[in-house]
Every structure is written in C-alpha cells, then in structure tokens.
Amino acid sequence: MSSPAPPGATAAGARDVAAVLGAGAAVLLAAAPLAGVVAGGSWLGHAAVAVGLVTAVGLLPPRVPAPAVVAAQGAAWLALMCALFTSTAVLGVLPGPAALGELGALLVGAREQVASGLAPVAPTPEILLLVTGSIGLVAIVVQAVAVGAGAPAAAGIPLLILVAVPVALDVDPLPWWALVAPAVGFGVLLAVRSGVRARLPGAAALVAAAAVVGLVAGLVTPMVGTAGRFGTGTGGGGGGAIGLSPFTSVRGQLAQTAPAELFRVRGLPRPTYLRALTLRDFVVDVGFAAGRPGPGPELPGAVPLPPGVTGPTAVVTVENVGFRDYWLPVYGAPAELADLQAQTWIYDGGSGTAYSRRPQEEDGWTQVAVLPEPTAEQLRAAGSVGGDPVGTADAVPAAYLRTVGVDERVAELAAEVTAGATTDFDRAVALVDWFTAPGSTFEYSLATTPGSGDDALVEFLTVGRTGYCEQFATAMAVMLRTLGVPSRVAVGFTAGSDEGEHRSVSTADAHAWVEVWFDGLGWTVFDPTPLADGRAIVPPYVEQARARDLDGAADVDAGDPSAGAVPSAAPLAGPDPADFGTPVPGAPAAEAGGFPFWPVVVLVLGGLALAPTLLRRRERARRLGDLAQGGPGAAAAGWAELLAESTDRGVPPVATDTVRAAARRMVREHRLDEGAQQALRQVVVAVEAGWYAQQAAPAPPELAEAVRTVRAAIVASGPPRLRDRVVPPSVVSGSAAALRRG
C-alpha cells in the first residue's frame, strides 16, 4: 500500500505557481527605471513578452527538475530573440550560425550606442535586443533562485542590476516611481515565498512597506543619476585619443526622440556651422578618429588667425544650456574667446579646436569670430598645397592627404565622379552634388544598410548608399584625398533654429561635414550629407558654382511626388514608438489534484503571438473606415495605412523624409507600376492639402480608390517575413500612429 500524501502537498503546488508569477512580476517592476534610459514604450512591450515567455515555461509541472526548467527557459528565450531580431533563423525561431551572427552584430551596435549615446536613447533594434535579452536573462536567473532554489531574498541581487544600470546611465534624476516600482517588486518576490493565500495580511503589509521605503528613498534622494555613462576616458592612453568617439556621440544625439537644447546663440549674422573638433586620421573599416590635439594658446584670450584667413567679424555670445564635454565649440576662425570660467582651455590652431583635458561645462562664452566668405573664383584660383614643403607658410600637413589602406575602387570612383572638374574646388563641388543633387541615389538615414563583408566604404558608395552624416563626410573626405586634395572631417552642430532673439542649437543639430584646404584661404566648409529637413547649410561659393551650370539645375514638378522634396512643416514622424500593449502572461494558481498547465501555456503563448496581428488588423480597419467616410482626416488616414503597409514589408518611413520623399521611397523599393505611381501622386497631393491648408477640406471622392490601388501594389510587391507576420513592424514602431498626430 502506498503512503498517504503528507499534509500540504497539494498546497505546495499552488505556492510554486504563485512564486513563478510573483518572480515574473518582480522582474517587470524592477525594470521600470529603464523608462529613463530608453525612449518610448516599445521596450516595455518587448520586455513583457520575454518575461511572459520565461514565466510561462516556469509553469511546467512540479515533477520537472529545476535544471530542466532553466534549460527550457533558456531555449525559449533564445528562440524569442531569433524570432524578434533576426531574419535568418531556421523556421523563424531556431538559432543557426547566421542568426547568431546577426545577434552578435546587433549587440556590438548596442554597445556603441550605450557607450556614447545620451539618455534616453532611441529604441533601435540594437537597443531593443539588449533590453529584451537582458531582462529575459534576469527573469531566468530570478526564477531559478527564487523558485528553483527557494531563496527569494537572494533573487534580489539580479533585480538590483535592473535598477543599477539606469541609475548609472541616466543623465537626469530618476523619478520617485522608478524606486517605488522595484521596491514593490522585491516585496512581491518575498511575499509569495510562503503563498499569498496562506499569509495574505502579512504579504500585503510587506509589499506596502516596500512601497513606502521606495517612495521615501525616491523623495529624499532626488539626484539619483550620473554623468550619463560608466566611463569616458581622459585621453591619457590608448593611442592618445581624447574624449568619446565623436561619431557615435553624434549618432547618439541624433537618435534621441526628444531633442535636448544645448546652446542659445546671439550675434551670429548668418547660419553657420558650430565646430567642436576636427578629425584628421582615417583608419580603414573604422573611419575617422579623434587624435590628441596639439599645443596652443591658453583660453580665455586672443587667438592668432591662420595665415590668409579674412572675412567679416562677428561678436557671438553662446549661452550653454546643457553641453559638457572636452571640446568648446567655436564658429569660423576665432580671434578671441572670453567669459570662460575654467582656466584649462587650450586652442589648437592646427586642428581648429578648443579643448580641455577633462570635461567642462561653461555657463557660456563670448567669441570674436572671423567668418570667411571666399568666392568660387577665389577658391578655383587658390588650389591646395600639401606635403609640408619647406618654406611654405600655407602648407598643410601631409597627414591630411593620407589614404593608407583605402581600397583602390574608392579612388577609381572619385576620379570618375570628378572627371570633368579641372580645379580642386570643382572636384569638391562635384562630389557634393554627387551625394546631394536631386537625382542622387544616396539617402540620409540613421538606420544604415548592414554590410556584407566587403570594404565598408566601398559598400556604402556602391551598394548601401544610405547613411547619416558620418558616412557621407567620411566618404567625401577620403575620395578627395585620393585626388590629392587635403581634407578633414569636422564634427559639431548645424546652425539650429531661429527663435527670434537667438538661435537654438539642440542635440538634433549634431552633425559632421568636410573641410577642404585651399592655399591662402585655409580650411573651407563643404557638406555632402543629403539632409532634407532644412538643417543643411549651402555655402555661397557652392551656390555660385552651381549657378554656372544651368544644365545641372533640376526643375521640381510640384505635382509629381517623384520630384524634389518640398520642405514640410509636418515631416514624417521619426522613431517615436507607441506602447507595445502586450499583457504580461500569467496563469491562476493550481488547485489540489493537479492543474492542466499545458493548455494554459499554449493559450498564453498563442495570445501573445496573435495580439500584434489582431491590433494591426484593427488599425487597418479603422483607417480604411475613416478613408471611406471622406472627411477632413481621410487623406491622413489613408496615408498612414500606406506607410504601415510599407513598413510591414521592410520599407519604414525615415524621420527626415517629407511626404514626397517617403512616396519616392515607396515607388523605388516596392517597384510600383505607372498606375500605382499615378494613384500615389493623388494621395500625396491630398495629404499635403489636408496637412498644410489653412482650412481643412473633405477628401476628394477618388482618394479611397487611389489608396486601394497603391496598397494593392505594395502588397503585390512581396509578402512580409514570417517574423513580421507575427509582430508587424508598424505596430511595434508606432510610426503610423505618430503620423496621425502630424
């Protein structure tokens, strides 16, 4: 005869379920401070899916050994990472060498963005992988310690990691709830250790006490936060570099969904680039890097002008709102810098940068700036001199001509693009036009095209042709060097926005451009980045050169969306992700006699898998319904649906695009036929009329048919990937929802 079950055996099963669910809830609550580090709410949806999957697997029957449960959770976690973030996984979820390589590349990119970006960082695929994967791993560890090992108090250590990372990365103080939520999570973790039902009053008191402790801590320590990153480096070693990687800093600032104001500038007579530093040394497959600046006069004080540099002089005052770095940004050629509090600034005339050996944050400063205005004819006559010839005062160091290791295909392409140019100036203008002219195939985007293993610069110039200012400035500078034209890359900010009494420069204005040396005139600005948001500055000498070539001027057909972009007062929305909206999976406590866990697990996972698709269908039906009604918002609804359909097939809108630029991308990427292109023109005209007209008017009756025609053509261009069928990108990114607000 078998022995009777000991008292409380069935209750133990229920306690296990409560512990599993409590551990999952604790992890999500402990992740709350990440809201200060990652912009938007899409990260929370991804985290909820990861924690929900780990929790669901943790509900395996009690007879399954704890190590087997952990192994199953790890396998499910890896399959989820492959499904969400790779395109080469076997059957969409199974990790293979290619899928693991994709994950590794994303993690490398995430490391760069975290190391140099400014919080809150944009929810890029790299960041979402890092957040989702990390929270999923923490959930596995917490489940193993709290449930498998029966030590919930010890599980608070991995929970502390989720709190410590945002505290270390966030520049701004964390809000009070960022400490209350993790405290409540830890209280839940401890409360379920003996069963919520068994000790409900005590468990409630424990959670309440944890909430009070977190609230008090959040109120009495309002300055939780650091300078924004774990380490910055001081330039004392490692090849002599000073400060952060300048390009990743630029990208980190550009990727912010809520730009932060940095400077307020007064006294600037015309829009001018604000230079922080210049980059001389080019490293193949790495790019331009910042080296150690040279010696120079101490600041504040007068600064000697480079030989031959002349132009109008302006007294510019810069009010510092939120900038702290090794570099002090300057305009043009500074003749004097005053009103600096720190006495540790130095100006290196060779690189044109003011720097300090440790990060500084000045309240503001005054600069006497010389703003050169050479003409195209002067630049054509000047030419460039390199190689440090003895006795030549205007010589530029040979390092600005160095092209060691550059693929010969870059030189061949540079020669081909500038074949008709007879002077260094005309070669520079030819390259600028090649990158930025209306017929150019290059596009500006922070989401650069991934490489395929070839030389990175060659791939950008011949295959990808998509990037942000780093790629364009690097490519032009290197191409000029292969032609014997001294050049360097400058990093800083565009002119910002005119606010009446001052110009406001923000993180959204971070930029990189090219400076070319001309004998007797010095370093001269050229910008090859095809910006379409009004931030680009076209120097007068470039306009003069273009005016000479009337055949190169392109007339813009205002009724044709495939023509040049029209500046938009309401540009296409950038990365402003909507909340994912996925509930945390869970299951009720098991009753005595055993509970059928597997049906619950299947239902939870099935619901998670179907939720994004159902949400996408609901949004499609709502938009098409608004379109059919033909009211003032019909055009915007139809346009949002076309963008969503395009996004789901791998062609999302770009933050800097106008309506017409987005339409051109649809035509090109989905290979729309003539009929669909004509229908798309009708949609674009209706959208612009609805967005920019002073008084909204009903949509034309033929608009609904035009939207249906374009949508059918996009659908016919190819089916979405399996991963995109399960989690439509338009639902995750929320780009269409943001456009409706435009």
Secondary structure, 3 states (H helix, E strand, C coil): CCCCCCCCHHHHHHHHHHHHHHHHHHHHHHCHHHHHCECCCHHHHHHHHHHHHHHHHHCCCCCCCHHHHHHHHHHHHHHHHHHHHCCCCECCCECCHHHHHHHHHHHHHHHHHHHHCCCCECCCHHHHHHHHHHHHHHHHHHHHHHHHCCCCCCCHHHHHHHHHHHHHHCCCCCCCHHHHHHHHHHHHHHHHHHCCCCCHHHHHHHHHHHHHHHHHHHHHCCCCCCCCCCCCCCCCCCCCCCCCCHHHHHHHHHCCCCCCEEEEEECCCCCCCEEEEEECEEECCCEEECCCCCCCCEECEECCCCCCCCCCEEEEEEEECCCCEEEECEECEEEEEECCCCCCEEEECCCCEEEEEEEECCCEEEEEEECCCCCHHHHHHHCCCECCCCCCCCCECHHHHCCCCCCHHHHHHHHHHCCCCCCHHHHHHHHHHHHHCCCCCCEECCCCCCCCCCCHHHHHHHHHCEECHHHHHHHHHHHHHHCCCCEEEEEEECCCEECCCCEEEEHHHEEEEEEEEECCCEEEEECCCCCCCCCCCCCHHHHHHHHHCHHHCCCCCCCCCCCCCCCCCCCCCCCCCCCCCCCCCCCCCCCCCCCCHHHHHHHHHHHHHHHHHHHHHHHHHHHHHHHHHCCCCHHHHHHHHHHHHHHHCCCCCCCCCCHHHHHHHHHHHCCCCHHHHHHHHHHHHHHHHHHHCCCCCCCCCCHHHHHHHHHHHHHHCCCCCHHHHHCCHHHHHCHHHHHHHC
